[in-house]
Amino acid sequence: MPHTGLIDDSLDKEEALLMRARLHVKGGWNRFSDGMREDAIAAMYDAVSSAMQRFLFRNVSGMALAIENGEDPSDDYTLFKILKRSGIFDESVSLEDFVYIDQTLDDALEKHLVSFDETLFVETVNVLLVQLGVLPFNACELPDSIFL
């Protein structure tokens, strides 16, 4: 994990999740550069997951989340739908975007990346991360690690 031991314990939960997301983005970029596609995909997915989770700890957006009765926001798919319904994501983002990155992660974990389009994956993830407030960021402000 790119974030292991790098996140300051004094950060509140929302700030720690944001730092985790940014560290995973940096780690994902590095892994793509090194040809480690499966690891890069996992890191980028974790960045999206962490970024979404931070909305549960503090009202980052200034809006109340529209959680319906019986929904489990600890499930990433459900949390994505809640954030979309709550207006965190705009009309340029769809449920299909999340399904695409989720399926790509499954394919990567099962070593089935036959027709993987790295550009499409990175562009899709980047759109989500911009709307989640993770991108842009100054990578120089992140803690240094040989593992990133």
FIDOSE-195237 format. One record per atom (N, C-alpha, C): residue in one letter; x, y, z. Coordinates in steps of 0.02 Angstrom, whole numbers, padded with zeros to 5 digits, always signed. Example, Ala and Ser with C-alpha at 12.3 -4.5 7.8 and 13.67 -1.06 7.14 Angstrom:
// residues 2
A+00660-00284+00390;A+00615-00225+00390;A+00660-00165+00390;S+00642-00112+00354;S+00684-00053+00357;S+00645+00002+00394;
//
This chain:
// residues 148
M+00041-00059+00000;M+00000+00000+00000;M+00044+00062+00000;P+00032+00108-00047;P+00073+00168-00050;P+00068+00213+00011;H+00016+00207+00050;H+00006+00253+00106;H+00033+00228+00172;T+00054+00165+00175;T+00074+00135+00238;T+00129+00175+00272;G+00114+00199+00332;G+00162+00236+00371;G+00174+00308+00350;L+00138+00332+00300;L+00149+00400+00274;L+00097+00450+00296;I+00041+00427+00321;I-00013+00472+00338;I-00006+00493+00411;D-00001+00558+00421;D+00008+00587+00487;D-00052+00568+00532;D-00037+00539+00590;D-00089+00518+00637;D-00130+00576+00664;S-00105+00637+00659;S-00141+00695+00685;S-00197+00718+00638;L-00199+00691+00577;L-00252+00711+00530;L-00319+00682+00552;D-00373+00721+00541;D-00439+00693+00555;D-00455+00642+00500;K-00509+00605+00509;K-00525+00550+00463;K-00533+00573+00391;E-00567+00630+00381;E-00577+00656+00313;E-00511+00675+00281;E-00468+00709+00319;E-00403+00729+00292;E-00359+00669+00278;A-00362+00618+00321;A-00323+00557+00311;A-00346+00520+00248;L-00411+00518+00237;L-00436+00485+00176;L-00416+00524+00113;L-00416+00591+00117;L-00393+00631+00061;L-00319+00618+00047;M-00278+00616+00099;M-00207+00602+00091;M-00197+00532+00062;R-00235+00484+00087;R-00231+00415+00061;R-00247+00415-00014;A-00301+00449-00033;A-00320+00452-00103;A-00264+00481-00146;R-00235+00536-00123;R-00181+00568-00161;R-00119+00525-00165;L-00102+00491-00111;L-00045+00446-00113;L-00057+00388-00161;H-00119+00363-00163;H-00135+00310-00210;H-00134+00334-00282;V-00154+00396-00294;V-00149+00423-00362;V-00076+00426-00383;K-00034+00453-00341;K+00037+00457-00357;K+00067+00388-00368;G+00049+00341-00324;G+00073+00273-00331;G+00047+00240-00395;G-00015+00254-00412;G-00044+00227-00474;G-00008+00254-00535;W+00004+00319-00536;W+00041+00348-00593;W+00110+00315-00599;N+00144+00307-00543;N+00210+00276-00544;N+00207+00205-00569;R+00157+00168-00547;R+00151+00098-00568;R+00134+00093-00642;F+00092+00137-00668;F+00079+00137-00740;F+00144+00150-00778;S+00184+00197-00754;S+00248+00214-00786;S+00295+00155-00786;D+00291+00113-00734;D+00335+00055-00728;D+00306-00007-00762;G+00248+00000-00795;G+00218-00057-00829;G+00182-00105-00783;M+00169-00085-00722;M+00135-00128-00673;M+00060-00112-00674;R+00027-00132-00728;R-00043-00112-00740;R-00091-00134-00686;E-00086-00196-00664;E-00133-00222-00615;E-00127-00183-00549;D-00065-00171-00527;D-00054-00134-00466;D-00077-00061-00473;A-00066-00033-00532;A-00087+00036-00544;A-00163+00042-00541;I-00198-00005-00571;I-00271-00004-00571;I-00296-00009-00499;A-00267-00054-00460;A-00289-00062-00390;A-00277+00002-00351;A-00220+00034-00362;A-00205+00096-00326;A-00254+00151-00346;M-00268+00157-00410;M-00314+00209-00433;M-00386+00197-00408;Y-00406+00134-00408;Y-00472+00118-00381;Y-00475+00136-00307;D-00423+00119-00270;D-00422+00136-00199;D-00425+00211-00188;A-00394+00249-00233;A-00397+00322-00229;A-00470+00345-00234;V-00507+00318-00282;V-00577+00336-00290;V-00618+00315-00229;S-00607+00254-00206;S-00643+00229-00148;S-00631+00272-00086;S-00567+00287-00073;S-00550+00329-00016;S-00581+00398-00021;A-00578+00426-00081;A-00607+00493-00093;A-00682+00493-00081;M-00716+00440-00101;M-00788+00437-00090;M-00803+00429-00015;Q-00764+00388+00019;Q-00776+00375+00090;Q-00770+00438+00132;R-00728+00485+00112;R-00718+00545+00153;R-00782+00586+00160;F-00828+00578+00113;F-00892+00615+00117;F-00936+00588+00174;L-00921+00529+00199;L-00960+00500+00254;L-00939+00528+00322;F-00879+00552+00328;F-00853+00575+00393;F-00866+00648+00407;R-00870+00687+00356;R-00883+00758+00365;R-00918+00781+00302;N-00962+00827+00309;N-00999+00851+00251;N-00953+00895+00210;V-00910+00864+00170;V-00860+00898+00130;V-00892+00945+00079;S-00948+00925+00052;S-00980+00962-00002;S-01024+01019+00022;G-01042+01019+00085;G-01089+01068+00111;G-01161+01048+00099;M-01171+00988+00072;M-01238+00962+00058;M-01249+00898+00098;A-01311+00886+00117;A-01328+00824+00152;A-01329+00767+00101;L-01303+00709+00120;L-01305+00651+00075;L-01375+00621+00075;A-01398+00603+00016;A-01464+00574+00007;A-01460+00498+00013;I-01453+00475+00076;I-01449+00404+00089;I-01520+00378+00100;E-01539+00329+00060;E-01606+00301+00065;E-01608+00244+00116;N-01665+00232+00144;N-01675+00180+00194;N-01649+00113+00168;G-01607+00081+00208;G-01581+00015+00191;G-01517+00016+00151;E-01494+00074+00129;E-01432+00077+00090;E-01371+00070+00136;D-01322+00034+00112;D-01260+00024+00150;D-01204+00065+00117;P-01188+00124+00143;P-01137+00166+00113;P-01066+00139+00120;S-01057+00083+00155;S-00990+00054+00159;S-00974+00014+00095;D-01024+00002+00054;D-01014-00031-00011;D-01000+00023-00063;D-00944+00017-00099;D-00924+00070-00146;D-00976+00084-00200;Y-01007+00031-00227;Y-01058+00041-00278;Y-01116+00082-00251;T-01139+00063-00192;T-01194+00099-00160;T-01174+00171-00143;L-01113+00179-00118;L-01089+00246-00101;L-01085+00290-00163;F-01063+00262-00218;F-01061+00300-00280;F-01131+00325-00298;K-01180+00280-00295;K-01249+00300-00311;K-01274+00354-00264;I-01257+00350-00200;I-01277+00401-00151;I-01245+00468-00169;L-01181+00467-00185;L-01146+00529-00202;L-01173+00559-00267;K-01189+00517-00314;K-01218+00542-00378;K-01286+00573-00364;R-01328+00539-00327;R-01395+00564-00310;R-01391+00628-00269;S-01338+00634-00228;S-01330+00692-00184;S-01299+00752-00219;G-01281+00745-00282;G-01254+00800-00320;G-01179+00810-00314;I-01144+00762-00285;I-01071+00766-00281;I-01041+00760-00351;F-01069+00716-00390;F-01049+00708-00460;F-01097+00746-00505;D-01071+00779-00556;D-01116+00814-00602;D-01139+00768-00658;E-01174+00796-00706;E-01204+00757-00760;E-01152+00724-00806;S-01089+00745-00803;S-01038+00714-00845;S-01016+00646-00819;V-01037+00629-00758;V-01019+00566-00727;V-01081+00522-00722;S-01072+00459-00739;S-01129+00413-00736;S-01111+00350-00696;L-01162+00313-00678;L-01151+00250-00643;L-01108+00203-00685;E-01115+00208-00751;E-01075+00166-00795;E-01000+00180-00787;D-00981+00242-00770;D-00911+00258-00758;D-00884+00217-00700;F-00923+00215-00645;F-00901+00177-00588;F-00900+00102-00604;V-00951+00078-00638;V-00954+00007-00656;V-00892-00011-00698;Y-00873+00034-00743;Y-00814+00022-00786;Y-00750+00015-00744;I-00738+00061-00697;I-00676+00055-00658;I-00679-00004-00610;D-00738-00020-00584;D-00747-00077-00540;D-00734-00142-00579;Q-00761-00147-00639;Q-00750-00207-00680;Q-00677-00213-00702;T-00646-00155-00716;T-00575-00156-00734;T-00533-00182-00676;L-00550-00161-00615;L-00515-00187-00556;L-00524-00262-00551;D-00585-00287-00559;D-00597-00359-00557;D-00555-00395-00610;D-00554-00368-00670;D-00515-00398-00724;D-00441-00398-00707;A-00416-00344-00677;A-00345-00340-00659;A-00329-00391-00605;L-00372-00397-00556;L-00359-00445-00502;L-00361-00517-00526;E-00401-00529-00578;E-00406-00596-00607;E-00357-00606-00665;K-00316-00556-00678;K-00266-00558-00733;K-00299-00567-00801;H-00356-00532-00812;H-00393-00536-00875;H-00396-00468-00910;L-00341-00433-00915;L-00339-00367-00947;L-00323-00375-01022;V-00365-00410-01057;V-00352-00425-01127;V-00353-00362-01170;S-00405-00323-01165;S-00412-00264-01208;S-00414-00200-01166;F-00368-00195-01119;F-00366-00139-01073;F-00344-00075-01108;D-00385-00022-01099;D-00369+00043-01128;D-00347+00089-01070;E-00282+00095-01062;E-00254+00133-01006;E-00277+00206-01008;T-00278+00235-01067;T-00299+00305-01074;T-00371+00315-01051;L-00416+00272-01073;L-00486+00278-01053;L-00493+00269-00978;F-00458+00220-00950;F-00462+00208-00878;F-00438+00269-00839;V-00380+00295-00856;V-00352+00352-00820;V-00396+00413-00828;E-00422+00425-00888;E-00467+00482-00898;E-00530+00476-00856;T-00559+00416-00854;T-00620+00405-00814;T-00606+00416-00740;V-00552+00387-00715;V-00534+00396-00645;V-00520+00469-00630;N-00485+00503-00674;N-00468+00574-00663;N-00530+00617-00657;V-00580+00605-00699;V-00643+00644-00696;V-00675+00634-00627;L-00677+00572-00604;L-00706+00558-00538;L-00667+00593-00484;L-00600+00589-00487;L-00558+00618-00435;L-00561+00694-00434;V-00570+00725-00491;V-00578+00798-00493;V-00643+00816-00456;Q-00696+00781-00472;Q-00760+00797-00441;Q-00763+00779-00367;L-00720+00733-00346;L-00716+00714-00275;L-00667+00759-00237;G-00635+00805-00271;G-00591+00853-00238;G-00521+00827-00225;V-00501+00774-00257;V-00434+00746-00248;V-00385+00778-00297;L-00405+00785-00358;L-00364+00817-00410;L-00390+00886-00422;P-00348+00933-00440;P-00275+00928-00445;P-00243+00935-00376;F-00181+00913-00371;F-00141+00924-00311;F-00068+00928-00331;N-00029+00956-00287;N+00043+00962-00298;N+00077+00900-00269;A+00101+00856-00312;A+00132+00794-00289;A+00192+00807-00245;C+00223+00864-00252;C+00282+00880-00211;C+00263+00890-00138;E+00199+00903-00124;E+00176+00913-00056;E+00161+00848-00019;L+00165+00792-00055;L+00152+00727-00024;L+00215+00702+00011;P+00206+00660+00061;P+00264+00630+00094;P+00304+00589+00044;D+00370+00588+00052;D+00413+00549+00008;D+00414+00476+00031;S+00418+00431-00017;S+00426+00361-00002;S+00455+00326-00063;I+00498+00279-00051;I+00525+00240-00107;I+00471+00193-00135;F+00417+00182-00098;F+00365+00136-00119;F+00313+00168-00163;L+00312+00235-00166;L+00263+00268-00209;L+00284+00258-00281;
//
